[in-house]
Amino acid sequence: MKHKLTQILLVEDEPEVQFELKRFLERFCNTVITADNGEEGLALFKTHRPDIVISDIKMPKMNGIDMANEIKQISKDQVILFSTAHSDSDYFLKAIEMQVDGYILKPVDLHLLKNKLESVAKNIILQKQKQFYENILNDIAQMQESMLAVYDEQMLPIFYNKKLLSFLGYKTLQAFLKEHNTLSDKFEKNEECYYLQNRNKYWLEELLSIDSEKRIISMKERDTVKSKMFFISISEKTENNHIVVSFSEITSIVDRKRQYLKDAHTDELTQIHNRTKFNIVFTQTLEKFQQEDISFSIILMDIDHFKKINDRYGHLIGDTILKKFATLIQKNIADKNSLSRWGGEEFVLLLPNCNINDAKDIAEKLRLLIETYDFGVEKKLSCSFGVAKVNKGDSTKSLFQRVDNALYKAKNSGRNSVFVSYEND
């Protein structure tokens, strides 16, 4: 044998037979432990957990069948061989029912015993090696910072590492699968993540069909409210047709990206959208109009004589008025409408699904609201408004030019007024 077993437990009540078998068995293992009866053999098994138990059947105190029964209760996969000269069929029937691994008749034929031991030992050693490498791979998997899952060729899960199980709130994969058909049950709909159409065992195939950089999903950790986002890496099939899936958390990265975008698109003073964000929304809305023929309007507004306010009260008071102005407008428009600071004392309002007459009414309502609102300065404020609706063939430049022209006319007509730009203005 290329590799020796660690231990064999020999339970034999005949001293001469025990001595002879012990010497023979020492060729096949590092240690042979001996016992004279079933009770002693059971106690030694509990202490040493040998690779193989070889036992006589008929012995004092506790026979081999009863001892083997107790051992199988402790370890159902324990390898047990019986050696006996007893011809009582009841013993053999009981032994067969226990599914022991072999029988050796006395007097023992050492050649047959050798063949049996080599056959059994080979399987034990292969199983130990397999378990050894599985333990190493499992240790490596558990040490990973990422959550890991392994799937077979049928896209069925066969392994989740502790980090993934802990996140899901389960101790074992089997416990998770009792309550969930697939891991994709835990995925959430999130605008920054890919939303799976196939919420079944074939979700991996769907992710494999999209660009790797888009493989981002959202899940909630068990017993928590905040969602976490993960980038999914999917391996090629291994030699055993397994697929290894890793989940790298990128929540903080996404949060930082979100904050950077917010800062880049927010006016620092008024905390509404800035000119950059307006241009993005403006372009997207125009594209939607061109594709789906969904109309929209825009309102450009300019606080009247704002320079005089700054000159009289100072820029700090002027900034306070701008913030109050933005807050007042924001509170009095629908959520679907987008307010941005265009620059200085100019603001622009984008109104999706809004015709020119409704846009004019909104501008008039806001004009009156501003005129009657107390901004905390001695003189009441007023505001001039330009209104325009998108037309066929418009570009962002042509549409904004029309609304800017309308604002110019409102200011030239005495301010505190609303001027509408129609088709050919």
N, C-alpha and C positions, 0 to 999 in steps of 0.2 A: 504493500500500500504506500502511495506517495505521501499521504498525510495521515497522521494518527488521530484517533479520537481522544478526547480529553479524559473521560472517565467511563468505566463500565461498573455497574453494580451487579454482583453475583450473589444470589440468595440460594443457598444450598445447605441442607441439614446433614448431609453425609460428609464427614471430614475428609475422607480419602478423595472422593469425587471433587469436593471443593478445592482441595490442594492442587489436584491435577489440572482442573479447568482454569484455576487462577493463573498457574504458570503459562498455560497456553494462551490465555486472553491477554497477557501482558505484552504479547507481540503486537497487538492491535490498538493499544491505547497507552496513555501516560500513567494512568493509575487504575488499579482494580480494587474496588471496595467490596468487602465480603460481609455477609450476614448469615446467621444460622437458622433464621425463621422469618415468617412474614412480618411480625411486629417489628423486629429489629431492622428488617429490610425497608419497611415503610418509613421508620424514623430516619434512616440513613438517606433515603431518597429526598425527604423534605430538607435535609441539611445540604446535600451535595448536588442535587439535580443532575444526575449522570446522563450521558448521551444514550446509553442502552441499559435496559434492565434485563438480566437473564435469571430466570427463577425456576426452581422446581415447583410442581403443583401441590403435591401432598407433603405438608410440613406441619410440625407442632405449633401450638399457640395461634398461628394464623396461616391458613394455606395460601398458595400462590394466587388462586383465583380471587380470594377476598382482598389480598394485598394489591393485586393489579387493579381491582375495582376502585379501591381508594386512590391509587396513583392516577387513574384516568379521570377521577373527579377533580384532581389538582391540575393535571396537564393532559388534556384529551389527545394530544398529538405525541405523547411519550412512546418511544419505541420499546416494545416488550417482547421478549422471546421466552417460551416455556421449554424446559427440559424435564422429561418424566418417563418413567417406565410403567406408570400406572395405566391400565387398560380400561378403566371405568369410563364409559361413554358420557356420563353426566358431566364430568370435569371438562371433557373436550367440547361438548355442546356449549357450556358456559363460556369457555375460552373463545369459541367462534363468535358468540354473540357480542363479546367485547371487542372484536376486530383487532386482536393482537397480531403482531407482525411475523410470527413464525413459531414452529414447534420442532423440537429436537428429541428424538427418542433415546433412552438409555439402554445399553451403554452407549455413550456419546461417540459418534463417528466424527473424529476431529477434522477430517477432510471436508465432510458435509458442513460442519460448523464453520470452518474457514470460509467456504464459499458463501454461506448465508451471511456471515459477518461482513465480508467484503462487499456484498450486494447492498446490505443495509447501511453500512458505514459510508459507502460512496454517496448514497442519497443524502445522508446526514451532513457529510462534509460539503457537498454541493449546496445544500440548503443553508449551511452556516456561511459559506462564502457569499451566496446571494444576499443573505441578511446583512452580512458585514458591509457589502458595497451599498446596499440600500440604506443602511444606517449612516454611512458616510455621506451619501447624496442627500439624505434627509437632513443631516446636520448642516450641510452647506446651504440647503434650501431655507432652513430655519434661521440661518445667520444673515440672510439677505435683508437689506433695508426695504426692498420692494415686496409687495404681496405677490405670491406666486400660485399658479394653478397649472395642473397638467391634465390634458385631455387625450382620450384615445382616438383611434381612427374614425369612430362613430360620433365624434364630437361630444362624448360623455365624460364628465369629470372623474378622474381617478385619484387626484391628490390636490389638497389645498395646504399651503404652509401655515404655521401657527399665526403669523402676522395677519394673513387674510381671514382665518377663522376667528381670531380675536376681534378684528374689525366688524365682522358679521355678527359676532356674539354667540358663537357656537364652539364646542370643544372638539367636535369631529366633523368630518365631511358628511358622514352618514346622518348625523343629527341635523345638519343643514338641509340635506336632500329630503328628509322626512317632511319638512315644512315648505320647501321650495322646489319647483320643477327644474329651475335653471338659475344661474347667477344673474342673468339679465333681468330677472324679476326685481332685482334691487336697483337697477339703473333708473335714473330720473330724467325727466325732460328739462333741458336747460339750454338757453339760447347760445351759450358758449361751448356747448358740447354736441357731439354727434348723437342724434336720436335714432335708435334702432327701429326699423320697421318690423323685423323678425324678432319678437320677444319670446323666442323658444330656444331649443338646444342648438339651432343653426345660426345663432348670433355671431359666432366666430367667422363663419363663412361670409357673412355680410360685411364685417369689419375688414376682412381680407380683401374685399372687392373695392375698397375705397383707398385713397391716398393715405400713407402711413401717418403723415403729420396731422390728419383729421381724426385719428383714433383717440379721441378724448371723451370720457364718460363721467357722469356724476353719480355718486352714491352717498347715502347717509350712513354714518357709523351708528351701530345699534345704540338706542337710548340717548341719541343726541339729536339736536334740531338742525345744526349747520350742515350743509352739504359739503362734500369734498370732491375734488376733481382729480382724475387720474389719466395719465397717458398710458395707453396699452401697447405693449410690444408683443408681437406674436412670432414665434420661431418657425422655421421650416420644420417639416416632419423629421423626427429622429429615425434612427435605424429600426426602432421598434414601432414606428408609425405614431409616436406620441407628439403632441404639440404643447410647448411650454409657453404659458402666457404670464407676463409680468405686468403689475399695476404700479406705476411710479406716481406718487402723489405730487401734483403741481398746483395745489390750491393757492399757496402763497404767491407763486409765479403769476397765476391768473389774476389774483387780487391786486398785485402790484401793477400788472398790465392794465387792469380796469381803472385803477387809480390814476395811472399816468394818462390814460385816454380822457378820463374825467377832467383832470387838471388842464390837459391840452385843449379841451373843448369847452371849458367853463370860463366865463368872464370873472376875473379875480374880485372886482369890486361888487358887482350885483349878484354874483353866483347864479346867473342864468347862462344859457348858451352864448358862446362868443361868435365872432364872425366866421371863424374856421368851421365850427360845427354847423352854422347856418348854411354855409356853402355846400357841405356834405349832404345835409337834409334836403336842401333846395335841388341839388343835382339828382338825388335818388327819387324825389317826388316828381320831377320833370320826366325822368326815365319811365316811371310807373304810368304817368299820363300818356306818354308816347306808345307804351305797350298795351295798356288796358283802357285808355281813353277815360281815365278818372280825373275830372276837373279839379282845379284848386285855385286859390287866390292868395295874394300877399298884400300886406299893409305895411307901409313904411311911415314911421312917425318921428317927428322932431320937436323937442321941447322948445317952445317959443322964447326968444330972448334969454337963453340960458347963460350967455356970456355976461350979461348984466348982473345975474344972480351971483356968479362967481366973483365979479368985480366988487359987488356991494357987500356980500356976506363972507367971502373967502371960499377957498376950494374945499375945505373940510365940510362946510355946510352944503356946498354944491354936491359933494360925494354922497352925503346923507340923503339929499333929495333924489339923486339918481337911484339909490338903493330903494327908497320908498316908492319911487315911480315904478321900478321893475316889479316890486312885490305887489303893488296895486294892480298892475296889468295881469300878472300871473294868476292872481286870485279871481280875476273876473273873465277868464277865458276857459274854454273847454280843455280837458286833458289832452285831447287829440291834437290841439293846436300847439305850434312851436314858437316860443318867443326867444329872440336873440338880441344881444346888444351889437349894433352894427358898428358903432364907434362914437366916442364923445357923448352927445346927448341924443343920438339917433338910435332907434330901436326898430326891429323888423319882425313882423308876425306872419307866419306861414299857416294857411288855413286849408287843410286837405278836404276834399269833397264839399267845397263851398263855392256857390255861384257868386257873381259880381254883386247882386242886390243884397244878398245876405252879408257879404263882406262889407258893403257900405254901411249896413245897419250896425254891424259890430263896431266899425270905426266911429260912427256917430255916438253909440253908447259909451265907448271909451272916452271920446272927446268930452262929453258932458260929465262923465265921472271925474276926469282930471280937473275940469274947470271948477267943480264944486268941492274937491277934496282939500283938506287942510294939510299942507306939507310942512307947516310950522314956520313959514316965512311971512313977512309982512304983506307981500303982494301975492295974490292968487296966481297959480300957474295955468298956462294953457298949452295946447299942443296942436300941431298941424299934421294932417294925414294925407298920404297918397295911397290909392287903392287900384289894384289891377288884377285881371284874371288871365290865366294862361290861355293862349290861342294856338291853333294848329300851326306848326312850323316854328314855334317859339324856341329860342335857346335861352339859357340862363341869362345871357347878356342882354338879349332883346327884351325879355320880360322885365328884368330889373331896370333897364333903361326907361321903360314905360312908367313903372311905378315911381321912379325917381323924378321923372318929368311931372307926374301928377302931384307929388309932394312940392315940387318947385312952384307949381301953379297955385297950390293951397297957400303957400307962404306969401306969394306975391299978391294974393287976393285979400290980404289983411290978416292972415294967420288965424289960429283957433278955428280951423275949418277942415272939411273933408272934400278932397277932389278925386274923382274917379276917372281912370283911363280906360276908354272903351277900345273897340277893335282897332281903329286906325289912328288913335291918338299918338 
